[in-house]
Amino acid sequence: MKYQLLISFLFTLAFTNVFAQPKMIDKVIGQVGDNIVLYSELEGQKQSLKQNSAVPESIDQCVLLEQMLYNFLLVNQAELDSIQISDEQVDAEMENRLRVIENQMKNVKDDKGNPITIESFYGKTKSQIKEEFRVTIKKRLQGQEVERGITADLDVSPMEVENFFNSIPKDSLPYINSQLSFQQIAIFPKITKSDKEIAQKKIVEIRKSVVSGKMTMCAAAFSNSDDPGSAKNCGRYEATRGMMARTFEATAYSLKVGEISEVFETEFGFHFMQLIDRKGDDYIVSHILISPKFSLDSLDASSKRMEKCYEDLKQNKYTWDDAVRIYSNDVNTKENKGFITNPITGEIKWSIEQVNEVDPMMFQLTDGLEINQVTSPNLYYDFNERKEAIRIVRVAERTKPHVGNLKDDYNLFRMMALEDKKQKVILAWTKTKISTAYIRIDDSFKDCVFQNQWIPKAP
């Protein structure tokens, strides 16, 4: 199980460490087809793993090397199969990886106490860094496509899940902490035509102040923008093709550097932007968002409707499912009986830690409730929709801490069984491909005990 966990972790990690490791004396320690494994890359993996406490400290170089060989076996197959990856896919993945690295480096400082950025670490601009690692990222995506194809059609039957569960020693069954599931009925106050006109008029005036020089884009964003993610950073966004809303992106590509756009509308509200820089598909803009605000009359109407919903439930006039159907206008939960999806896992169950991380107010409101009890109506901010709503929340389930079992934790063991099946299929695929690929491993690793037969047995 530990090896399988590492395989999964390393595949996610693979190729990301190239951003974070200094150069060192190098040599080729492995080769699959035309793809080589460098000693510096192996050392990079080791350093990355040391910084991740979730991975066992006992992982050795042989395990790391085997994972890197496997990654390149996937890449080699992708090249044989002529798998195509678009520049847009590479750019989007590059941006995601850079954001991860930047987040990891937030609190890293040099000897003088100055923050260390990716640019200062490498002595290169972001564009230069992207160009340097473009091929590496593309190969990673090609390998992922091959692996997806190997396991895409796999599933497990109830019998397979039960057999997998029974194969786990009783003293090795996972301990499951208390988990909760929640349902909600949410009513978003209606945004009227008049509300939109007010927002549009406001942003037009802000734009006039910026264009005339009375206010800078930075000051305008900081004091006016309704985009919490960028307002404190002068409205700045660094993005690449495919990352942003279509109208937002089309506007960015239509501008010249320094040019300020006209006001345009997206699902989030009204915007205007200034293009700061653009190189290829990458661009940097400063933008301002003004979202239409519902009126007090609209809020009052929604509040009264929610109060009626709450009273109808208390008097058992409607079942919960009927009330969701009749009253809720939340597109994210209405069609699922009001169940709130955990964005961390994609399931409806939450750990207490996850609730506090994602929606601490929901935990405070429901902490003292029994199963099927409902909170009183309350105002909340929906981060998915980026707007306020009124909701009531029901505790649908609260499990007690327990040793994992099929009755209460079937989905967990189903995922574990499916992952186990995938690993077995991948191992079988790897064994077949090793026999037909050109593979070379440095003599310094000849004593490694690999899970697969990478080194041919002596006759």
N, C-alpha and C positions, 0 to 999 in steps of 0.2 A: 504493500500500500504506500509506503514511504517513497519508493521508486516512482510509482505512478504519479504521486503528488508532485514530485520533482519534475517529472517529464512535463506535466501540465504547466507548472510554474515557469520552467525554462523556455517552453515554446513561446509563452507570452513575453518572457524576458529577452529572448534571442534577438540579436542585432541592436537592442537598445543600449547595451553597454558601450558600444562604439562611440557614443556621444560623450561618455564620462571618464574615459581612461587616457592617461598620458601615454606618450610613445615610449617604447622600451626596445632593448635588443631583441631581435625577432628571428624566428626560423619557422619553416613549414613543418608542422607535426602531423598533418593529415591531408588527404586529398580524396575527393569524390568527383569523378569526371574531371571537368575543368575547374572545379571550385576547390580552393585550398583553405585549410584551417591553420591559422597562425598561432604561435605560442602566446603572443600578446593578447589575442582574442580570448584564449583560454584563461589567462590571468585576469582579464577584464570580467569574465563570468564569475570567477572566484571572488573578486572584490565586490561585485554586485550582490552575490549571495550572502556575503558576510554582513551586508547592511540590511538584510531581510531576515528578521528574527523568526519568520514562519517556516523557514527552511532548516532542516537539521544541519548541525555543524559538522557532522561526520561525512558529509558528501565529499568524495575525493575526485581527483583529476580524471580518473578513468570514466566515471559516470558523466562528468561534464563533457569530456571529449566524445563519448558515445552520442550524447544528445546533439552535439554540434555536427557530427557525422550524419546523424539522422536528418537534421535540418537540411543539409546539403544533398542528401539522397532525394529529399522531396524536390529541391530546386533542380537537381539533375533530371528528374522525371518531368518536371514542368517544362524544361527546355526541350526534352524529347517530344513532349505532347504539344509543343508550341502554344502554351497557355499565355494569353495576352492580358496584360495589366495596363490600364489607361494612365495617362499622366495625371488625370484628375484624382484617381485612386491613390497614386503615389503621393501627390501633394497633400491630400487630406490626412493620410497616415503620418506623413512627415510632421504636419502641424500638431497632430495628437501627441506624437512622441516628444516633440520639443516642449509642449506644454507640461508633460509629465516631468521632464528633466528640469524645466524652469521651476516647477513647484518643489522639487526635491532640493533645489539650490537656493531656495528663498532665504534661508538663515545661514548660508555658508559665507564666511568672510575671509579675507586674506590676513596676513600678519599685521597689517595696519588698521584692521577693523573695517575695511571697505567691502561692500557686497561683491561677491564674485558672480558674474553673469556668464552665460554660454559664450557670448562674444569675447569677453575679456579672458576667459579661460583658454580659448583657442587662438585668440588674436585674429579672429576672422568675423566678417559680418554674417548675419543669419543666412543671407542668400548664398554666400560662399559655403557655409556649413551644409546647407540643403543640397547644393550641387555635389559636394564631396560624398555625401551618403545616399544620393538618389538611387544608385545601382543596388546598394545593399538593401534599401527599403523595398525596391521592386522585387528583388529575389525573395525577400521574406514573404511578400504578398503572393508571389507565385507558389511558394511552398505551402502556404495556407490553403490555397485553392486546391492543390493536389490532395492535401490531408482531408479537406472537406469532402472531396469526391470519394475518398476511401471509406468514410464512415457515414456519408449522407443518408443512406437508406436503412441504416441500422435502427432497430427497435427491440424492446424486450417484452415478452409475454408475462402475464401474471405468474405463470409457473416458473419462468426464469428468475423473476424477482424473488419468489419464495425460495428457490434453490440457492440463490446468492445469499439471501439472509441466513439460511440454515448453514451455509459454509463458513460463516463468521463465528469464531469461538465466542462463547458466551461472555467471557471476561474481556473481550475486545469490542463489544458492541458500544457504539457512541453514547455518551450521556447528553441528553437533550435538555437544555435549559427551558424555562417557561417561555412560551410563545403566545402571541395574541393575533387575532384578526379583527378588523374593524369594517363597519359599513357606514356610509354617510348618505344623507340627503342634502344636497347643496343647491341653493338658488342664487344665481348671479343676477344682480339688478340689471334691468334692460338699459342698454345704451341707445339713446334716441338720436334722431337726425340732428336735433338741436345740440346734444352733447358733443357730437362729432364736429359740428360747425364751430363750437367754442374752442375745441382743441386745435382745429385747423387755423382759426384766427390767431390763437396764441402763438403757434409756431411760425406763422408767417411774419408776425411782428418781431419775434426773436431773430429770424433770419435777416430781416431788414437791418436790425441793430448790428449783426455780425458783418454783413456786406458793407455797411456804411462805415465800419471801423469803430463804432461806439462801444462794441463789446467783442472780446476775442472768442473763438470757438471754445477754448478751454473754460473760460469764465461762464459762458452760456451753458455749457454742458454741466458744469459743477452746480450751478444754481437753478437749472431748469429741467434737465433731462430726467425722464421717468425710467431710464434704463439703469438699474442699480449696479449692474456689472461693469459699466464703463463710465458712469457720471463722474466718479471720483478720480478717474484717470484721463480727464479732458475729453471724454467720449471716444477714446481711442480703441480701435479694433484692428487686430492683425489677422487676416484671413486668407483663404485661398479658394479657388473655384469649387463650388458645391457645398460650402460650409454654411452659408447664410441664406435667408429668404430670397426667393428668386428676384423680386423687384429690387431689394436692397443690393443684391449682387450686380444686377444689370445696370443700376445707377452708378455703382463704383467703377465698372468697366467703361462707362460712357464719358467719364470725366478726365480732364487733363490734370496733371499735378498742380496743386494749389487752387484748383477750381472748386467753387461751391455749387452744389446742386440746387435745383428747385425743390420745393416740398413734394414728397411722395408718400403714399400710404401702403402699409402692410397690415397683416392681421393684428399686429401689436399696437398700431396707431399711426401717427404722422411723424415723418422724419425729414431731416435734410442733413447732408454730409459734405465734408471737404476731403478731397483726395490728397493724402500726404505723400504717398509713394506707391509705385506699382512696378513690379518686375515679373514679366511673364504672367502666370496665373495668381501670383501672390500680390496682395495689396494691403495698404495701411490707410485707414480713414479715421477721421474724427467725426462723430455723428451725434445728433440730438434727437431724442424721442419724446414726443408728447402724446400720452395715451388719453383717449376720451374718458372723462370722469362721469360716473352716473350722478344724476341729480338727487337731492334729498327726497324728492317725491318718489323717485324710482326705488331708492333704498327703503323708504317707508312702505311702499307697496310690497316689496319683497319680504320685508320683515313681518308684515301682517300675514302674508301668505305662509311663511314659515311657522308663525305662531299657530295658524289654523292647522297646519300639518301636524305640529307637535300635540295639539289638543286632540285631534282625530286619533292619533296613535294612543294617547293616554286613555281615551274612552273606547278603545278597541273598535273604532268605526272602520278602520282599514288594517289589513295585515301590513307588516313592514314592506314586503315585496310590492304590494299594491300602492303603498304610499310613495315608494321610489318611482314607480311608473307614473303616478299622477302628478307629483310635485317637483321632482328633481329636473333641473335643466343642465346638469353637469355631464357633458358628453363622455368624460373619462370613466364614469362609474355607473351611469344610469342603466346601461344595458347589461350590467353584471350584478344586479341586485344591490347596488351601492357599495360593493366590496372595494376597498382601497388597496391598490397594488403597491407592494413594497418595491421601490425603484432600485434597491440594492440587489435584490434577488430575482425580481420579476414574478414573485409569488404573492399570495395574499397573507401569508403568515409573517409576523414581525417578532424579532427579539426586542427586549426592553431597550437595549442599547441602540438598536436601529430606529426605534420610534423616537427616542430622545435626540438622535442625530438628525433625522429628517423632519420631524414634526413634533417638537417638544410640547407644544400647546395641547396637542391631541392626547399625549400621555397624561398631562396634568388634569385634563377634563375627565378622563376615563379611569384614572387610577383607582378610585374608590367604588367603581360601578361593578355590579354583578353581571353575569352573562345575560344578554338581551336587554339590559337596561340602556336608556338613551339619555344623552346629555341635553340640557336646555339649549335653545338656539344661541349661537354665538357667531360673531363676525371673524372671518379669517382671510388670510392672503393665500391664494392658490398660485404656487410658483410655476406650475405647468402652463396655466393660462395667463399668468402675470396680471392678475386682477383680483379684487376682493369679492367675497361671496358670504352668504349666511348659510350656516350648516348646523345640522344635528348629527351626532355620531353615536353609533351603537356598538357595544362590545359583542362581537359575534362568537368569539371563542377565547378562552384563556386556559392554556394547558399547564399542568403542573410539571416541574422538573422530573425527568424519568429516564430510565434506560431505554434506548431506542427499540421500538417494536413495530411489527407490520401493521397492526391495527391503527395506531396513531400517527405513524411516520412512513406510510407507504410511499409517498412521493419522494421522500429522501432516499429510501432504499432503492426505489426504481431508478433514480438518477445515478446512484452508486453502481447498480447492476449494469446500467447502460454504459457508464464510463469504463467499467471492467471489461465489458464486451468489446468496446471500441479499442481498448488497449491490446486485447488479444488479436483483433483483426489487424491492427497496425503492426504488431510484432510479426504476424504471418506475412504481411505485405513486405515488411522490411527484409525478412529472410529471403524472399523471392527476388527482390531487387538487388540485394547485395551480390547475389550469384551472377548477375549480368552486368554490373557496373564496374568501372575501373576504380579501385580503392587502394590507397597507399597510406600506411601509418608508420610514423617514425619509430626507429628501434627502441627509443627510450620508453615507449609505451607498449612494448611487445609482451610484457608480463601482466598487462591488465586483464582482468576477468570481466569480459563484456557480456551483456545479456544476449547479444547477437554475435554471430561468427564473422566479425569484421576482418579478422586475420585468418587466412586459409590455414588449415591444419597441415602440419608437416607430413609428407608421404611416409 
